[in-house]
Amino acid sequence: MLGGRIMVISSGWIESDIIASNRLLFILIAVQNNLKIKYCL
């Protein structure tokens, strides 16, 4: 994943930007998975 890339970047705002977009991706993936699970059940 992108965890290693976050550590390499030292600029705080770039770091937080990547973390924020990662978190958004995680939320989208989680929502998609939840919808799939609900429809499967």
PQR file with spaces between the fields and no chain letter, atoms N, CA, C, O and H, PARSE charges and radii, in Angstrom:
ATOM       1  N    MET     1       0.839   -1.207    0.000 -0.4000 1.5000
ATOM       2  CA   MET     1       0.000    0.000    0.000 -0.0000 2.0000
ATOM       3  C    MET     1       0.875    1.259    0.000  0.5500 1.7000
ATOM       4  O    MET     1       2.083    1.194   -0.224 -0.5500 1.4000
ATOM       5  N    LEU     2       0.240    2.394    0.254 -0.4000 1.5000
ATOM       6  CA   LEU     2       0.934    3.679    0.175 -0.0000 2.0000
ATOM       7  C    LEU     2       1.585    4.086    1.496  0.5500 1.7000
ATOM       8  O    LEU     2       2.107    5.195    1.608 -0.5500 1.4000
ATOM       9  H    LEU     2      -0.742    2.447    0.436  0.4000 1.0000
ATOM      10  N    GLY     3       1.560    3.200    2.502 -0.4000 1.5000
ATOM      11  CA   GLY     3       2.093    3.542    3.820 -0.0000 2.0000
ATOM      12  C    GLY     3       3.544    3.986    3.764  0.5500 1.7000
ATOM      13  O    GLY     3       3.916    4.962    4.415 -0.5500 1.4000
ATOM      14  H    GLY     3       1.136    2.299    2.411  0.4000 1.0000
ATOM      15  N    GLY     4       4.378    3.277    2.989 -0.4000 1.5000
ATOM      16  CA   GLY     4       5.790    3.615    2.887 -0.0000 2.0000
ATOM      17  C    GLY     4       6.005    4.980    2.263  0.5500 1.7000
ATOM      18  O    GLY     4       6.907    5.718    2.659 -0.5500 1.4000
ATOM      19  H    GLY     4       4.076    2.484    2.460  0.4000 1.0000
ATOM      20  N    ARG     5       5.176    5.315    1.286 -0.4000 1.5000
ATOM      21  CA   ARG     5       5.331    6.583    0.576 -0.0000 2.0000
ATOM      22  C    ARG     5       5.065    7.763    1.503  0.5500 1.7000
ATOM      23  O    ARG     5       5.706    8.807    1.381 -0.5500 1.4000
ATOM      24  H    ARG     5       4.443    4.715    0.964  0.4000 1.0000
ATOM      25  N    ILE     6       4.128    7.602    2.423 -0.4000 1.5000
ATOM      26  CA   ILE     6       3.793    8.678    3.363 -0.0000 2.0000
ATOM      27  C    ILE     6       5.012    9.011    4.230  0.5500 1.7000
ATOM      28  O    ILE     6       5.269   10.182    4.508 -0.5500 1.4000
ATOM      29  H    ILE     6       3.608    6.754    2.522  0.4000 1.0000
ATOM      30  N    MET     7       5.762    7.995    4.658 -0.4000 1.5000
ATOM      31  CA   MET     7       6.914    8.212    5.533 -0.0000 2.0000
ATOM      32  C    MET     7       8.030    8.937    4.783  0.5500 1.7000
ATOM      33  O    MET     7       8.756    9.738    5.371 -0.5500 1.4000
ATOM      34  H    MET     7       5.553    7.043    4.433  0.4000 1.0000
ATOM      35  N    VAL     8       8.167    8.657    3.482 -0.4000 1.5000
ATOM      36  CA   VAL     8       9.239    9.268    2.691 -0.0000 2.0000
ATOM      37  C    VAL     8       9.020   10.772    2.548  0.5500 1.7000
ATOM      38  O    VAL     8       9.971   11.551    2.620 -0.5500 1.4000
ATOM      39  H    VAL     8       7.577    8.006    3.004  0.4000 1.0000
ATOM      40  N    ILE     9       7.765   11.180    2.345 -0.4000 1.5000
ATOM      41  CA   ILE     9       7.459   12.607    2.159 -0.0000 2.0000
ATOM      42  C    ILE     9       7.531   13.316    3.509  0.5500 1.7000
ATOM      43  O    ILE     9       6.891   12.895    4.473 -0.5500 1.4000
ATOM      44  H    ILE     9       6.992   10.547    2.286  0.4000 1.0000
ATOM      45  N    SER    10       8.313   14.392    3.575 -0.4000 1.5000
ATOM      46  CA   SER    10       8.510   15.094    4.845 -0.0000 2.0000
ATOM      47  C    SER    10       7.592   16.304    4.977  0.5500 1.7000
ATOM      48  O    SER    10       7.333   16.759    6.091 -0.5500 1.4000
ATOM      49  H    SER    10       8.833   14.735    2.793  0.4000 1.0000
ATOM      50  N    SER    11       7.093   16.837    3.851 -0.4000 1.5000
ATOM      51  CA   SER    11       6.217   18.015    3.912 -0.0000 2.0000
ATOM      52  C    SER    11       4.896   17.650    4.565  0.5500 1.7000
ATOM      53  O    SER    11       4.211   16.725    4.130 -0.5500 1.4000
ATOM      54  H    SER    11       7.303   16.467    2.946  0.4000 1.0000
ATOM      55  N    GLY    12       4.541   18.389    5.620 -0.4000 1.5000
ATOM      56  CA   GLY    12       3.349   18.071    6.407 -0.0000 2.0000
ATOM      57  C    GLY    12       2.063   18.099    5.599  0.5500 1.7000
ATOM      58  O    GLY    12       1.218   17.214    5.732 -0.5500 1.4000
ATOM      59  H    GLY    12       5.097   19.141    5.973  0.4000 1.0000
ATOM      60  N    TRP    13       1.915   19.128    4.753 -0.4000 1.5000
ATOM      61  CA   TRP    13       0.642   19.282    4.037 -0.0000 2.0000
ATOM      62  C    TRP    13       0.476   18.205    2.975  0.5500 1.7000
ATOM      63  O    TRP    13      -0.635   17.728    2.742 -0.5500 1.4000
ATOM      64  H    TRP    13       2.602   19.847    4.645  0.4000 1.0000
ATOM      65  N    ILE    14       1.584   17.814    2.322 -0.4000 1.5000
ATOM      66  CA   ILE    14       1.516   16.728    1.329 -0.0000 2.0000
ATOM      67  C    ILE    14       1.170   15.425    2.050  0.5500 1.7000
ATOM      68  O    ILE    14       0.358   14.628    1.580 -0.5500 1.4000
ATOM      69  H    ILE    14       2.486   18.202    2.511  0.4000 1.0000
ATOM      70  N    GLU    15       1.812   15.234    3.206 -0.4000 1.5000
ATOM      71  CA   GLU    15       1.597   14.034    4.010 -0.0000 2.0000
ATOM      72  C    GLU    15       0.120   13.899    4.380  0.5500 1.7000
ATOM      73  O    GLU    15      -0.495   12.855    4.162 -0.5500 1.4000
ATOM      74  H    GLU    15       2.472   15.881    3.588  0.4000 1.0000
ATOM      75  N    SER    16      -0.435   14.973    4.943 -0.4000 1.5000
ATOM      76  CA   SER    16      -1.829   14.938    5.388 -0.0000 2.0000
ATOM      77  C    SER    16      -2.767   14.790    4.187  0.5500 1.7000
ATOM      78  O    SER    16      -3.828   14.174    4.298 -0.5500 1.4000
ATOM      79  H    SER    16       0.065   15.820    5.120  0.4000 1.0000
ATOM      80  N    ASP    17      -2.376   15.355    3.041 -0.4000 1.5000
ATOM      81  CA   ASP    17      -3.182   15.245    1.826 -0.0000 2.0000
ATOM      82  C    ASP    17      -3.276   13.788    1.384  0.5500 1.7000
ATOM      83  O    ASP    17      -4.350   13.305    1.026 -0.5500 1.4000
ATOM      84  H    ASP    17      -1.515   15.854    2.951  0.4000 1.0000
ATOM      85  N    ILE    18      -2.135   13.091    1.413 -0.4000 1.5000
ATOM      86  CA   ILE    18      -2.106   11.678    1.022 -0.0000 2.0000
ATOM      87  C    ILE    18      -2.907   10.847    2.016  0.5500 1.7000
ATOM      88  O    ILE    18      -3.670    9.965    1.623 -0.5500 1.4000
ATOM      89  H    ILE    18      -1.262   13.483    1.704  0.4000 1.0000
ATOM      90  N    ILE    19      -2.733   11.131    3.307 -0.4000 1.5000
ATOM      91  CA   ILE    19      -3.473   10.396    4.342 -0.0000 2.0000
ATOM      92  C    ILE    19      -4.970   10.603    4.155  0.5500 1.7000
ATOM      93  O    ILE    19      -5.754    9.661    4.275 -0.5500 1.4000
ATOM      94  H    ILE    19      -2.113   11.848    3.627  0.4000 1.0000
ATOM      95  N    ALA    20      -5.362   11.837    3.860 -0.4000 1.5000
ATOM      96  CA   ALA    20      -6.782   12.150    3.671 -0.0000 2.0000
ATOM      97  C    ALA    20      -7.349   11.394    2.478  0.5500 1.7000
ATOM      98  O    ALA    20      -8.442   10.835    2.562 -0.5500 1.4000
ATOM      99  H    ALA    20      -4.725   12.602    3.763  0.4000 1.0000
ATOM     100  N    SER    21      -6.614   11.371    1.364 -0.4000 1.5000
ATOM     101  CA   SER    21      -7.105   10.674    0.177 -0.0000 2.0000
ATOM     102  C    SER    21      -7.124    9.165    0.408  0.5500 1.7000
ATOM     103  O    SER    21      -8.015    8.470   -0.081 -0.5500 1.4000
ATOM     104  H    SER    21      -5.726   11.825    1.296  0.4000 1.0000
ATOM     105  N    ASN    22      -6.134    8.655    1.158 -0.4000 1.5000
ATOM     106  CA   ASN    22      -6.127    7.236    1.513 -0.0000 2.0000
ATOM     107  C    ASN    22      -7.347    6.896    2.349  0.5500 1.7000
ATOM     108  O    ASN    22      -7.999    5.877    2.119 -0.5500 1.4000
ATOM     109  H    ASN    22      -5.410    9.219    1.555  0.4000 1.0000
ATOM     110  N    ARG    23      -7.657    7.748    3.320 -0.4000 1.5000
ATOM     111  CA   ARG    23      -8.801    7.522    4.206 -0.0000 2.0000
ATOM     112  C    ARG    23     -10.091    7.520    3.388  0.5500 1.7000
ATOM     113  O    ARG    23     -10.982    6.701    3.614 -0.5500 1.4000
ATOM     114  H    ARG    23      -7.128    8.575    3.507  0.4000 1.0000
ATOM     115  N    LEU    24     -10.176    8.462    2.421 -0.4000 1.5000
ATOM     116  CA   LEU    24     -11.358    8.536    1.558 -0.0000 2.0000
ATOM     117  C    LEU    24     -11.482    7.255    0.735  0.5500 1.7000
ATOM     118  O    LEU    24     -12.577    6.716    0.578 -0.5500 1.4000
ATOM     119  H    LEU    24      -9.452    9.127    2.237  0.4000 1.0000
ATOM     120  N    LEU    25     -10.352    6.771    0.209 -0.4000 1.5000
ATOM     121  CA   LEU    25     -10.350    5.518   -0.556 -0.0000 2.0000
ATOM     122  C    LEU    25     -10.815    4.368    0.318  0.5500 1.7000
ATOM     123  O    LEU    25     -11.645    3.559   -0.096 -0.5500 1.4000
ATOM     124  H    LEU    25      -9.462    7.209    0.336  0.4000 1.0000
ATOM     125  N    PHE    26     -10.272    4.295    1.542 -0.4000 1.5000
ATOM     126  CA   PHE    26     -10.665    3.236    2.476 -0.0000 2.0000
ATOM     127  C    PHE    26     -12.164    3.262    2.730  0.5500 1.7000
ATOM     128  O    PHE    26     -12.816    2.217    2.741 -0.5500 1.4000
ATOM     129  H    PHE    26      -9.598    4.952    1.879  0.4000 1.0000
ATOM     130  N    ILE    27     -12.715    4.465    2.937 -0.4000 1.5000
ATOM     131  CA   ILE    27     -14.151    4.602    3.210 -0.0000 2.0000
ATOM     132  C    ILE    27     -14.957    4.132    2.001  0.5500 1.7000
ATOM     133  O    ILE    27     -15.936    3.402    2.150 -0.5500 1.4000
ATOM     134  H    ILE    27     -12.186    5.313    2.928  0.4000 1.0000
ATOM     135  N    LEU    28     -14.541    4.554    0.798 -0.4000 1.5000
ATOM     136  CA   LEU    28     -15.250    4.144   -0.420 -0.0000 2.0000
ATOM     137  C    LEU    28     -15.218    2.634   -0.584  0.5500 1.7000
ATOM     138  O    LEU    28     -16.239    2.021   -0.894 -0.5500 1.4000
ATOM     139  H    LEU    28     -13.745    5.147    0.677  0.4000 1.0000
ATOM     140  N    ILE    29     -14.040    2.023   -0.377 -0.4000 1.5000
ATOM     141  CA   ILE    29     -13.902    0.569   -0.499 -0.0000 2.0000
ATOM     142  C    ILE    29     -14.762   -0.133    0.543  0.5500 1.7000
ATOM     143  O    ILE    29     -15.438   -1.116    0.237 -0.5500 1.4000
ATOM     144  H    ILE    29     -13.210    2.521   -0.125  0.4000 1.0000
ATOM     145  N    ALA    30     -14.736    0.373    1.777 -0.4000 1.5000
ATOM     146  CA   ALA    30     -15.525   -0.227    2.855 -0.0000 2.0000
ATOM     147  C    ALA    30     -17.012   -0.162    2.533  0.5500 1.7000
ATOM     148  O    ALA    30     -17.740   -1.132    2.739 -0.5500 1.4000
ATOM     149  H    ALA    30     -14.186    1.171    2.025  0.4000 1.0000
ATOM     150  N    VAL    31     -17.464    0.995    2.023 -0.4000 1.5000
ATOM     151  CA   VAL    31     -18.883    1.159    1.667 -0.0000 2.0000
ATOM     152  C    VAL    31     -19.255    0.185    0.559  0.5500 1.7000
ATOM     153  O    VAL    31     -20.302   -0.460    0.624 -0.5500 1.4000
ATOM     154  H    VAL    31     -16.873    1.784    1.856  0.4000 1.0000
ATOM     155  N    GLN    32     -18.403    0.075   -0.462 -0.4000 1.5000
ATOM     156  CA   GLN    32     -18.659   -0.852   -1.565 -0.0000 2.0000
ATOM     157  C    GLN    32     -18.740   -2.282   -1.050  0.5500 1.7000
ATOM     158  O    GLN    32     -19.636   -3.034   -1.432 -0.5500 1.4000
ATOM     159  H    GLN    32     -17.553    0.599   -0.515  0.4000 1.0000
ATOM     160  N    ASN    33     -17.800   -2.660   -0.181 -0.4000 1.5000
ATOM     161  CA   ASN    33     -17.798   -4.013    0.379 -0.0000 2.0000
ATOM     162  C    ASN    33     -19.051   -4.265    1.203  0.5500 1.7000
ATOM     163  O    ASN    33     -19.646   -5.340    1.120 -0.5500 1.4000
ATOM     164  H    ASN    33     -17.072   -2.049    0.129  0.4000 1.0000
ATOM     165  N    ASN    34     -19.454   -3.281    1.998 -0.4000 1.5000
ATOM     166  CA   ASN    34     -20.661   -3.420    2.815 -0.0000 2.0000
ATOM     167  C    ASN    34     -21.889   -3.612    1.938  0.5500 1.7000
ATOM     168  O    ASN    34     -22.746   -4.443    2.239 -0.5500 1.4000
ATOM     169  H    ASN    34     -18.971   -2.408    2.066  0.4000 1.0000
ATOM     170  N    LEU    35     -21.977   -2.845    0.850 -0.4000 1.5000
ATOM     171  CA   LEU    35     -23.111   -2.977   -0.065 -0.0000 2.0000
ATOM     172  C    LEU    35     -23.116   -4.367   -0.695  0.5500 1.7000
ATOM     173  O    LEU    35     -24.165   -5.004   -0.795 -0.5500 1.4000
ATOM     174  H    LEU    35     -21.280   -2.171    0.605  0.4000 1.0000
ATOM     175  N    LYS    36     -21.944   -4.836   -1.118 -0.4000 1.5000
ATOM     176  CA   LYS    36     -21.839   -6.165   -1.729 -0.0000 2.0000
ATOM     177  C    LYS    36     -22.282   -7.236   -0.748  0.5500 1.7000
ATOM     178  O    LYS    36     -23.036   -8.143   -1.102 -0.5500 1.4000
ATOM     179  H    LYS    36     -21.092   -4.319   -1.037  0.4000 1.0000
ATOM     180  N    ILE    37     -21.806   -7.124    0.497 -0.4000 1.5000
ATOM     181  CA   ILE    37     -22.150   -8.112    1.528 -0.0000 2.0000
ATOM     182  C    ILE    37     -23.656   -8.111    1.772  0.5500 1.7000
ATOM     183  O    ILE    37     -24.277   -9.170    1.863 -0.5500 1.4000
ATOM     184  H    ILE    37     -21.194   -6.387    0.784  0.4000 1.0000
ATOM     185  N    LYS    38     -24.243   -6.912    1.878 -0.4000 1.5000
ATOM     186  CA   LYS    38     -25.684   -6.806    2.141 -0.0000 2.0000
ATOM     187  C    LYS    38     -26.491   -7.443    1.014  0.5500 1.7000
ATOM     188  O    LYS    38     -27.459   -8.161    1.263 -0.5500 1.4000
ATOM     189  H    LYS    38     -23.738   -6.052    1.804  0.4000 1.0000
ATOM     190  N    TYR    39     -26.083   -7.174   -0.232 -0.4000 1.5000
ATOM     191  CA   TYR    39     -26.826   -7.713   -1.370 -0.0000 2.0000
ATOM     192  C    TYR    39     -26.620   -9.224   -1.493  0.5500 1.7000
ATOM     193  O    TYR    39     -27.529   -9.944   -1.905 -0.5500 1.4000
ATOM     194  H    TYR    39     -25.296   -6.590   -0.434  0.4000 1.0000
ATOM     195  N    CYS    40     -25.433   -9.700   -1.139 -0.4000 1.5000
ATOM     196  CA   CYS    40     -25.173  -11.145   -1.187 -0.0000 2.0000
ATOM     197  C    CYS    40     -26.022  -11.879   -0.157  0.5500 1.7000
ATOM     198  O    CYS    40     -26.560  -12.948   -0.447 -0.5500 1.4000
ATOM     199  H    CYS    40     -24.694   -9.116   -0.804  0.4000 1.0000
ATOM     200  N    LEU    41     -26.147  -11.313    1.047 -0.4000 1.5000
ATOM     201  CA   LEU    41     -26.940  -11.944    2.101 -0.0000 2.0000
ATOM     202  C    LEU    41     -28.419  -11.725    1.803  0.5500 1.7000
ATOM     203  O    LEU    41     -29.275  -12.174    2.565 -0.5500 1.4000
ATOM     204  H    LEU    41     -25.710  -10.445    1.282  0.4000 1.0000
